[in-house]
Amino acid sequence: MGSAEVSPQMAFARFVRRAIDDAREERGWTVTDLATHTGVGRSTVFRWLAGDWQDYPELAKVRGFCAALDLPVAAAFRALGLPDVGPGPRRRGDDGQVEADVRVILQRLADPTVPAEEKHHIRDLLRYLARRPIRRAG
């Protein structure tokens, strides 16, 4: 990894640190208060701050964290390196289906009932697809 690249763990840790600092400054919240209001446990908040995770944080927890702090979820997703899964402009006829497929994959990765082995398989396949050469027609 080059020096200009930032891991999703580091980027998300920065996002969470800013959110905690703002909550402390603007609302007088401690990490315990933050956990109470966001529904994200203290240990999870500390793991996020430390960048101590292999599997992406549960997206429902990220959404709850952002909602309680009036933060844009899209900013958290960008910090995590995830695509914006909201509705967007469509360029080609199949974009809607692709967006739906991506949404399903992200939900599966965020679902705590999906086994870690399956999540690793999904990530490995996505890495393979992202890195393979594009074959041009013609």
C-alpha positions in Angstrom: 0.0 0.0 0.0 1.4 3.4 -1.0 1.8 6.2 1.5 -1.0 8.2 -0.1 -3.5 5.4 0.3 -5.5 5.2 3.6 -7.0 1.9 4.7 -10.8 1.8 5.3 -9.9 1.1 9.0 -7.9 4.3 9.3 -10.4 6.4 7.3 -13.3 5.2 9.4 -11.4 5.6 12.6 -10.9 9.3 11.6 -14.6 9.7 10.8 -15.5 8.2 14.2 -12.9 10.3 16.1 -14.3 13.5 14.5 -17.9 12.4 15.4 -16.9 11.7 19.0 -15.0 15.0 19.3 -18.0 16.9 17.9 -20.4 15.1 20.2 -18.2 15.9 23.2 -17.9 19.5 22.2 -21.4 20.2 21.0 -23.4 17.9 23.3 -21.1 17.2 26.2 -21.3 13.5 25.6 -18.8 10.9 26.9 -18.2 7.7 25.0 -20.8 6.1 27.3 -23.4 8.7 26.4 -22.5 8.2 22.7 -23.1 4.5 23.1 -26.4 5.0 24.8 -27.7 7.5 22.2 -26.4 5.6 19.1 -27.1 2.0 20.2 -23.4 1.2 19.4 -21.7 -0.4 22.3 -18.6 1.2 23.9 -16.4 -1.8 22.9 -17.5 -1.4 19.3 -16.8 2.3 19.4 -13.3 1.7 20.7 -12.7 -1.0 18.1 -13.8 1.4 15.4 -11.5 4.1 16.8 -8.6 1.7 16.9 -9.3 0.4 13.3 -9.5 -3.0 14.9 -11.8 -4.9 12.6 -11.4 -7.3 9.7 -15.1 -7.6 8.6 -16.8 -4.3 7.8 -18.7 -2.8 10.7 -22.4 -3.7 10.7 -24.0 -1.2 8.4 -27.1 -1.0 10.7 -24.8 0.1 13.5 -23.1 2.6 11.3 -26.5 4.0 10.2 -27.7 4.2 13.8 -24.4 6.0 14.8 -24.8 8.5 12.0 -28.6 9.1 12.6 -28.1 9.8 16.3 -25.3 12.3 15.6 -27.0 13.9 12.5 -24.1 12.7 10.3 -24.6 11.8 6.6 -24.4 8.0 6.3 -22.9 8.4 2.8 -19.8 10.0 4.5 -19.4 7.0 6.8 -19.7 4.7 3.8 -17.1 6.7 1.8 -14.8 6.4 4.8 -15.3 2.6 4.8 -14.6 2.6 1.0 -18.1 1.4 0.2 -20.0 2.6 -2.8 -22.9 4.9 -2.3 -25.8 2.5 -2.3 -28.5 5.2 -2.5 -30.5 5.8 -5.7 -28.5 7.6 -8.3 -28.6 8.6 -11.9 -28.8 5.7 -14.3 -26.5 5.6 -17.3 -27.4 2.3 -18.8 -30.5 0.1 -18.6 -28.8 -2.5 -16.3 -27.6 0.0 -13.7 -30.7 -0.5 -11.6 -30.2 -4.2 -11.4 -26.5 -3.7 -10.6 -27.3 -1.3 -7.8 -29.8 -3.8 -6.4 -27.2 -6.6 -6.6 -24.6 -4.4 -4.8 -27.2 -3.5 -2.2 -27.8 -7.2 -1.5 -24.1 -8.0 -1.3 -23.5 -5.1 1.2 -26.5 -6.3 3.3 -25.1 -9.8 3.3 -21.7 -8.5 4.4 -23.4 -6.4 7.2 -25.7 -9.2 8.4 -24.4 -10.7 11.7 -26.2 -14.0 10.9 -24.1 -14.6 7.7 -21.1 -16.8 8.6 -17.7 -15.1 8.5 -16.5 -17.8 6.1 -19.2 -16.7 3.6 -18.3 -13.1 4.1 -14.6 -13.9 3.4 -15.6 -15.8 0.2 -17.6 -12.8 -1.0 -14.7 -10.4 -0.4 -12.2 -12.7 -2.1 -14.5 -12.9 -5.1 -15.0 -9.1 -5.2 -11.2 -8.6 -5.0 -10.6 -11.0 -7.8 -13.3 -9.3 -10.0 -11.9 -5.8 -9.2 -8.3 -6.8 -10.2 -8.9 -9.0 -13.2 -8.1 -7.4 -16.6 -11.0 -6.1 -18.6 -11.4 -7.9 -21.9 -12.3 -5.5 -24.7 -14.6 -6.7 -27.4 -13.4 -6.7 -30.9 
